[in-house]
Amino acid sequence: MKGRIPDWADVTLVPLFSVVLAFMISAVLIWAIGESPWAAVKLMVEGAFGSSYGWGYTLYYATNFMFTGLAVAVAFQARLFNIGGEGQALVGGLGVALVCLYIPWPHWSLALIAACLGAAAFGAFWALIPGWLQARRGSHIVITTIMFNFIAASLLGYVLVNVLRPQGSQDPSSPRFPSEIALPKLHEMLAVVGIPFSRVPPVNISLLIAVAMCFAVWYLLWRTRLGYQIRAFGESEPAAEYAGISPARITIYVMLISGALAGLMAVNSVMGEQQRLVLNAVEGAGFIGIAVALMGRNHPFGVFLAAILFGFLYQGGAELALWTGIPRELIVVIQALVILFTGALDNMVRIPIARLFAMRGGR
Amino acid sequence: MDLGTLVQVLDSTLRLATPLLFACLAGLISERAGVFDIGLEGKMLVAAFMAASIAFVSGNVWVGVAAAVAASVGMSLIHGVAAITFRGNQLISGVAINFLAAGITVVIAQNWFRQGGRTPSLSGDARMPRLTLPFAENVRDVPVLGPVYHGILSGHALLVYVAFLCVPLTWFMLFRTRFGLRLRAVGENPAAVDTAGVSVVALRYGAVAICGVLCGLAGAYLSTGLSAGFVKDMTAGRGFIALAAMIFAKWRPWHAMGAVLLFGLLEAVANRFQNMDILGVAVPVQAMQALPYILTVVILAGFVGKAIPPRAGGTPYVKEH
């Protein structure tokens, strides 16, 4: 079925068409609950892109989604479905908190490097176990990563309540990180080159790390030997094995990389925004990574664009909830529809597009 | 632990195991037919919402239950269209169903009731009545029999008994009827079923629909029996615990009952005691909460017996031309 659509259309028209479908159904839903879809779209666009305040939040959310989207995309390239980004990011947050709380850093830049390493190492470890279990014991990675999400939540609950919570505090969260290691925000960075930007949104230097990671993943997948092996393994496991690629090795490597990327998200949210570890530090961003990766067709550049789209949806959705009777959860519906159309129903979307090309070709 | 506490814990074990049992059997039937379903959670959530809101509006809990089943079957059909008709990725479809449910229940609840994504609390006929089993009052003071029959077994909502009745029914259907044989065959080797002239698509849709009905009952019990109303995300991972129980039971109905009773007991104990002291070691409540998931990982890894799913599970069937 795929062969009948040119490659450029497969990576652009199919996701675009899916998003349009998802938006159309959401518009019907907005209309059904008695609000105006047109006014909602206007409010969302203005809220997300109409000011540097809106842009700041959009980019902050997009940073999270780039990390988790890349995590899912790398695994998808090897045809592994890592649904555990949520848990890996949670455990990554624990890594960030330990690094920031227990080591007195002289400067934020050193703390940032260490926090990145801590987040990546903890996230990778949390993905390594399911990866190892799939590679060596044959347990289904989807089920184990789901289970590990719940185990991570329990583990974090235990650590926050019993270990990191300051004496006398009722709130299950860690103490605040020292203010000397607060990450520079985007407005401080832009002020250096003289561009004014809102001081409020939490968007910070992690955005640059996320963009760098998009390049790094692209380089890894298309310019290195390991990347070639990952893609070959994803195309056909028997063929890859015949070519001397060890499935167990690739599975474990891919899960390590994927978990590290998901863990890195915590640098943005835990160190960049909350500046302490809280119970729901990830807020579903691990799952949004699935939608982002599917929409971005598992390509880092696609993930970059899809992450900005979802950043827009999250910021726009927050504005919507603030000014209208439409709750924030509308965004979860849109996210679900995007996953449904790009991931599960993509044959349904593809068939009419393929017909269209067949008609053109027949002429 | 004194006798009174023990009876209370076991009593709440039955209640907490009920939604798990429905959902677990639902997943079991779907996966036996070769359709993976990680969307149990979402279907339960939609059903819980529909049951509570329709029961509130109509004032009759059974109208609510009917609406819950209808909504859950509707969600199942979305999964069916994606997984069977369009041969999409069943896991991704399940994820989408879960998010769809998480979002749409709050959006609609807010629109209908304006209480921050919850339904008003239910009372009277809008809640599931508790049944007193025959002679329960008479044997109340008999030692052993009294606490077991009156204290633990009696006094639950009808759906609790229905859930446990579904265990032998599911077993009978799967292993003693023609439909069950074909259903299991379509999960192991759909091509053989197709060759025998039986429709793979129809069988799989049938299994997915049954799965929807059972998830509907699970959700309805959750919001009208176990609690009195719907709150946002009230399933709280129960769909995944049910999935864990199904793997733990290795896709067998009687074992599924054992697994959900174990997981129900863990939840009941975790609710009753904040920190347990077992043989001098303090077990934190979080460990009890995580135990079902840890056990499932251990079982899946084959350290304690191997859990082997139906062979054709997760793969769409493509007819040869």
Contacts between the chains, C-beta under 8 A, distances in Angstrom:
chain1	res1	chain2	res2	distance
A	29	B	104	7.5
A	29	B	107	6.8
A	33	B	107	6.6
A	33	B	108	7.2
A	33	B	111	4.1
A	34	B	111	7.2
A	81	B	91	5.7
A	81	B	92	7.6
A	83	B	91	7.6
A	83	B	95	6.8
A	133	B	297	7.1
A	133	B	300	7.1
A	133	B	301	5.0
A	137	B	300	7.7
A	137	B	301	4.3
A	137	B	302	5.4
A	137	B	303	7.8
A	138	B	302	7.0
A	139	B	297	7.2
A	139	B	300	3.7
A	139	B	301	4.9
A	139	B	302	7.2
A	140	B	300	6.6
A	140	B	309	7.3
A	142	B	38	7.1
A	142	B	91	5.3
A	143	B	243	7.1
A	143	B	247	6.6
A	143	B	296	7.3
A	143	B	300	6.1
A	144	B	297	5.6
A	144	B	300	6.2
A	144	B	301	8.0
A	146	B	38	7.0
A	146	B	240	5.8
A	146	B	243	7.5
A	147	B	240	7.6
A	147	B	244	6.6
A	147	B	293	4.0
A	147	B	294	7.6
A	147	B	296	5.4
A	147	B	297	5.1
A	148	B	293	7.6
A	148	B	297	7.4
A	150	B	237	6.0
A	150	B	240	6.7
A	150	B	289	7.9
A	150	B	290	6.6
A	150	B	293	4.6
A	151	B	290	4.9
A	151	B	293	5.1
A	151	B	294	6.2
A	151	B	297	7.7
A	154	B	286	4.2
A	154	B	287	7.2
A	154	B	289	5.0
A	154	B	290	3.7
A	154	B	293	7.9
A	155	B	286	7.1
A	155	B	290	7.1
A	157	B	286	4.8
A	157	B	289	7.9
A	158	B	284	5.4
A	158	B	286	4.1
A	158	B	287	7.3
A	161	B	286	7.7
A	162	B	284	6.7
A	287	B	95	7.5
A	287	B	99	7.1
A	290	B	92	7.5
A	290	B	95	6.1
A	294	B	92	7.1
A	325	B	110	7.1
A	325	B	111	7.2
A	325	B	114	7.9
A	326	B	107	7.2
A	327	B	106	5.5
A	327	B	107	5.7
A	327	B	110	4.7
A	327	B	117	6.4
A	329	B	102	7.0
A	329	B	103	4.5
A	329	B	104	7.8
A	329	B	106	3.9
A	329	B	107	5.3
A	329	B	110	7.9
A	329	B	117	7.1
A	330	B	103	6.6
A	330	B	107	5.5
A	331	B	103	7.3
A	332	B	99	5.5
A	332	B	102	5.4
A	332	B	103	3.2
A	332	B	106	7.8
A	333	B	99	7.6
A	333	B	100	6.3
A	333	B	103	3.6
A	333	B	104	5.3
A	333	B	107	6.3
A	334	B	103	7.8
A	335	B	99	5.6
A	335	B	103	7.3
A	336	B	96	5.0
A	336	B	97	7.6
A	336	B	98	7.7
A	336	B	99	3.5
A	336	B	100	3.8
A	336	B	102	7.7
A	336	B	103	5.9
A	337	B	96	7.4
A	337	B	100	7.1
A	339	B	92	6.3
A	339	B	95	5.9
A	339	B	96	4.1
A	339	B	99	6.5
A	340	B	78	7.5
A	340	B	82	6.7
A	340	B	92	8.0
A	340	B	93	6.7
A	340	B	96	3.8
A	340	B	97	7.9
A	340	B	100	7.1
A	343	B	88	7.1
A	343	B	89	5.9
A	343	B	92	3.5
A	343	B	93	7.3
A	343	B	95	7.6
A	343	B	96	6.7
A	344	B	82	4.0
A	344	B	83	7.2
A	344	B	86	7.6
A	344	B	88	3.7
A	344	B	89	5.5
A	344	B	90	7.6
A	344	B	92	4.6
A	344	B	93	3.5
A	344	B	96	5.9
A	345	B	81	7.5
A	345	B	82	5.1
A	345	B	86	5.5
A	345	B	88	5.5
A	345	B	93	7.7
A	346	B	88	6.6
A	347	B	86	4.4
A	347	B	87	6.1
A	347	B	88	6.1
A	348	B	82	8.0
A	348	B	86	4.8
A	348	B	88	7.8
